């Protein structure tokens, strides 16, 4: 598959510690997060951007070629074109091919070794077209990865130079940067000013940055390979003999990383690995790159595909046990802002998704019990049934109230200027589906939950069915007012019939709901968050972070919802192998083409609701890829595979 070379298509190399390297296939940085060496100082948090990029050029006699462009104020890209850039490949890692002259081809590649705060770069001439001089300047920062760097007198250009090892420490509060290389280093400090990041400008964010370049590296390229290894790992030489050879280390790292990547059966499984990140002796699951961290709701939705469907059961168990540590008042938090000491519990569904993830894990692993997990399930159900934070509690009808005032506790939790866009206080439909499924799971552990399940299920079928429209209300008892129902046509009702083990409606109702959602909400990239024609429908992502947030749940498409929809569609067709084959061809295969369009090997957070379905939000989103993998490996896996 030919990968497009442009400033929209992005690649990602994650280190498994919370750090990463990322950029565009064209080589131009368009986000503040695009960096070569971005590390987590206390994995998985404390992310610091240390080396943002390179200024790289090649000389072949009288010809001079810049290899990577940059945006500068007021909006100029220099060089304007990279005419020598011929191809970009992603596997086994990012590789750029430049046609410099007839018979003279340059290949540049980079990879991040798993488990190391490091990026490995190399350049090699291919063909018999002669030699060339490669020159590059590293562009250093030293700022929190969310912020931009500016010229200042505190930046230290000083270098410790040990033959073919150079070490800089621009700021004493951040790790030192070590560059191991097999070229020549010339210490020549310079500031590079007014880089412009187009994506940040579009989002209404600060978008201009200055970077410091301490010196110049040079190589004469012939038959050998130019190598540079950038890392924060301590290489502490006292003499030249203590320095590892760059080429030897490169070959060792390359061989190990190639072997590791070949162990994955598909590129998508390798992509899934990026979201599992080390935390102490355990692991967590990141919600997305480049800016998302460990969100509870996202973790448990994502895990079902990224971890359990892919067979990463031990990793999934470890993640679940990490979250048990912060279980409080029967709730797991939805967000961990900066550490495990200050969790945010403002979510009604994170704890319910936790129960679903536990159920999937226990089922897949074949374990009859995991006492810590089953105890956590019992604590959540007990707290929810009696009442806990944020007005969450079981009503006398067996259904679950959630929210009070202006709270936004469901997955539709966008806030603009402190005000919830879609508060949905009352009894939201997907929360009831999750609650009833959680009670069903709980009843397999403790029989006393069966009574609550039966009552809640009967109430759901009686109160949520909207006879006028042939579908489900989005919220009933709105703002805790009995009988006040919200008929807005949203995708949340899909969870009553798909995405969860227990189907809450009869066969006829299932078909009506699925067909209406397919008609009104389905797009090639997921489900709209609100149907066209509904009050407040917003088909486009607006420029600016605030404006964008206001549209996120008012029509904008969410790819992760393709998972429950396709599962419901198959169920509505009898859950047969024939239905699974049709669903794979009709929905999943076109959906998976998006893996190679923007966030390479991954799927985005959101997309616009009308053609051409322009994507937005986080470009590498865990639950989007997770649900695609769950469909591929679990939901649409045939009981009796068709023989060709």
SULDAJO-V376533 format. One record per backbone hydrogen bond with DSSP energy under -1.0 kcal/mol. CO is the residue of the C=O (numbers start at 0). NH is the residue of the N-H. If there is no record, write none. Layout:
co:CO nh:NH
co:CO nh:NH
This chain:
co:5 nh:25
co:8 nh:24
co:9 nh:599
co:10 nh:22
co:12 nh:20
co:14 nh:114
co:15 nh:277
co:18 nh:14
co:20 nh:12
co:22 nh:10
co:29 nh:198
co:30 nh:33
co:34 nh:21
co:36 nh:49
co:36 nh:50
co:37 nh:19
co:38 nh:47
co:41 nh:44
co:44 nh:41
co:45 nh:40
co:46 nh:144
co:47 nh:38
co:48 nh:141
co:48 nh:142
co:49 nh:140
co:50 nh:35
co:50 nh:36
co:52 nh:138
co:54 nh:136
co:55 nh:66
co:56 nh:134
co:57 nh:64
co:58 nh:132
co:59 nh:62
co:62 nh:59
co:64 nh:57
co:69 nh:77
co:70 nh:195
co:71 nh:74
co:71 nh:75
co:75 nh:71
co:77 nh:69
co:81 nh:84
co:83 nh:98
co:86 nh:96
co:88 nh:94
co:93 nh:109
co:94 nh:88
co:95 nh:107
co:96 nh:85
co:96 nh:86
co:97 nh:105
co:100 nh:103
co:102 nh:128
co:103 nh:99
co:103 nh:100
co:104 nh:125
co:105 nh:97
co:106 nh:123
co:107 nh:95
co:108 nh:121
co:110 nh:119
co:112 nh:115
co:115 nh:117
co:116 nh:231
co:118 nh:229
co:119 nh:110
co:120 nh:227
co:121 nh:108
co:122 nh:225
co:123 nh:106
co:125 nh:104
co:131 nh:220
co:132 nh:58
co:133 nh:218
co:134 nh:56
co:135 nh:216
co:136 nh:54
co:138 nh:51
co:138 nh:52
co:139 nh:211
co:142 nh:48
co:143 nh:146
co:148 nh:209
co:151 nh:154
co:159 nh:166
co:161 nh:164
co:163 nh:180
co:164 nh:161
co:165 nh:178
co:166 nh:159
co:167 nh:176
co:169 nh:155
co:170 nh:173
co:176 nh:167
co:177 nh:230
co:178 nh:165
co:179 nh:228
co:183 nh:217
co:185 nh:215
co:189 nh:212
co:191 nh:210
co:193 nh:72
co:194 nh:208
co:196 nh:200
co:197 nh:201
co:198 nh:202
co:199 nh:204
co:200 nh:203
co:201 nh:543
co:202 nh:544
co:206 nh:196
co:208 nh:194
co:210 nh:191
co:211 nh:139
co:212 nh:189
co:215 nh:185
co:216 nh:135
co:217 nh:183
co:218 nh:133
co:220 nh:131
co:225 nh:122
co:226 nh:181
co:227 nh:120
co:228 nh:179
co:229 nh:118
co:230 nh:177
co:238 nh:241
co:239 nh:242
co:244 nh:248
co:245 nh:249
co:246 nh:250
co:247 nh:251
co:248 nh:252
co:249 nh:253
co:250 nh:254
co:251 nh:255
co:252 nh:256
co:253 nh:257
co:254 nh:258
co:255 nh:259
co:256 nh:260
co:257 nh:261
co:260 nh:263
co:265 nh:269
co:266 nh:270
co:267 nh:271
co:268 nh:272
co:270 nh:273
co:271 nh:274
co:272 nh:275
co:274 nh:285
co:276 nh:283
co:278 nh:281
co:281 nh:278
co:283 nh:276
co:286 nh:621
co:288 nh:619
co:292 nh:286
co:292 nh:294
co:294 nh:298
co:295 nh:299
co:296 nh:300
co:297 nh:301
co:298 nh:302
co:301 nh:304
co:301 nh:305
co:302 nh:306
co:302 nh:307
co:303 nh:308
co:306 nh:311
co:307 nh:310
co:310 nh:312
co:311 nh:315
co:312 nh:316
co:313 nh:317
co:314 nh:318
co:315 nh:319
co:316 nh:320
co:317 nh:321
co:318 nh:322
co:319 nh:323
co:322 nh:325
co:323 nh:326
co:327 nh:330
co:330 nh:327
co:333 nh:295
co:334 nh:343
co:338 nh:341
co:343 nh:333
co:343 nh:334
co:344 nh:346
co:348 nh:352
co:349 nh:353
co:350 nh:354
co:351 nh:355
co:352 nh:356
co:353 nh:357
co:354 nh:358
co:355 nh:359
co:356 nh:360
co:357 nh:361
co:358 nh:362
co:359 nh:363
co:360 nh:364
co:369 nh:373
co:370 nh:374
co:371 nh:375
co:372 nh:376
co:373 nh:377
co:374 nh:378
co:375 nh:379
co:376 nh:380
co:377 nh:381
co:378 nh:382
co:379 nh:383
co:380 nh:384
co:381 nh:385
co:382 nh:386
co:383 nh:393
co:388 nh:391
co:389 nh:402
co:391 nh:387
co:392 nh:400
co:394 nh:397
co:398 nh:394
co:400 nh:392
co:401 nh:425
co:403 nh:406
co:408 nh:347
co:410 nh:412
co:413 nh:420
co:415 nh:418
co:418 nh:415
co:424 nh:478
co:425 nh:401
co:426 nh:475
co:427 nh:431
co:428 nh:432
co:429 nh:433
co:430 nh:434
co:431 nh:435
co:432 nh:436
co:433 nh:437
co:434 nh:438
co:435 nh:439
co:436 nh:440
co:437 nh:441
co:438 nh:442
co:441 nh:444
co:441 nh:445
co:445 nh:448
co:446 nh:449
co:448 nh:452
co:449 nh:453
co:450 nh:454
co:451 nh:455
co:452 nh:456
co:453 nh:457
co:454 nh:458
co:455 nh:459
co:456 nh:460
co:457 nh:461
co:458 nh:462
co:459 nh:463
co:463 nh:472
co:465 nh:469
co:465 nh:470
co:470 nh:465
co:473 nh:428
co:474 nh:485
co:475 nh:426
co:476 nh:479
co:477 nh:480
co:480 nh:483
co:483 nh:477
co:485 nh:473
co:485 nh:474
co:487 nh:489
co:488 nh:530
co:490 nh:493
co:491 nh:494
co:492 nh:495
co:493 nh:496
co:493 nh:497
co:495 nh:503
co:505 nh:509
co:506 nh:510
co:507 nh:511
co:508 nh:512
co:509 nh:513
co:510 nh:514
co:511 nh:515
co:512 nh:516
co:513 nh:517
co:514 nh:518
co:515 nh:519
co:516 nh:520
co:516 nh:521
co:520 nh:527
co:522 nh:525
co:525 nh:522
co:526 nh:557
co:530 nh:533
co:533 nh:536
co:538 nh:608
co:543 nh:547
co:544 nh:548
co:545 nh:549
co:547 nh:550
co:550 nh:553
co:550 nh:555
co:553 nh:537
co:556 nh:606
co:557 nh:526
co:557 nh:560
co:558 nh:561
co:559 nh:562
co:560 nh:564
co:561 nh:565
co:562 nh:566
co:563 nh:567
co:564 nh:568
co:565 nh:569
co:566 nh:570
co:567 nh:571
co:569 nh:574
co:570 nh:573
co:575 nh:579
co:576 nh:580
co:577 nh:581
co:578 nh:582
co:579 nh:583
co:580 nh:584
co:581 nh:585
co:582 nh:586
co:582 nh:587
co:583 nh:588
co:586 nh:590
co:587 nh:591
co:590 nh:593
co:591 nh:594
co:592 nh:595
co:593 nh:596
co:594 nh:600
co:597 nh:9
co:597 nh:599
co:598 nh:601
co:602 nh:620
co:605 nh:615
co:606 nh:556
co:609 nh:612
co:613 nh:607
co:615 nh:605
co:617 nh:604
co:619 nh:288
co:620 nh:624
co:621 nh:625
co:622 nh:626
co:623 nh:627
co:624 nh:628
co:625 nh:629
co:626 nh:630
co:627 nh:631
co:628 nh:632
co:629 nh:633
co:629 nh:634
co:630 nh:635
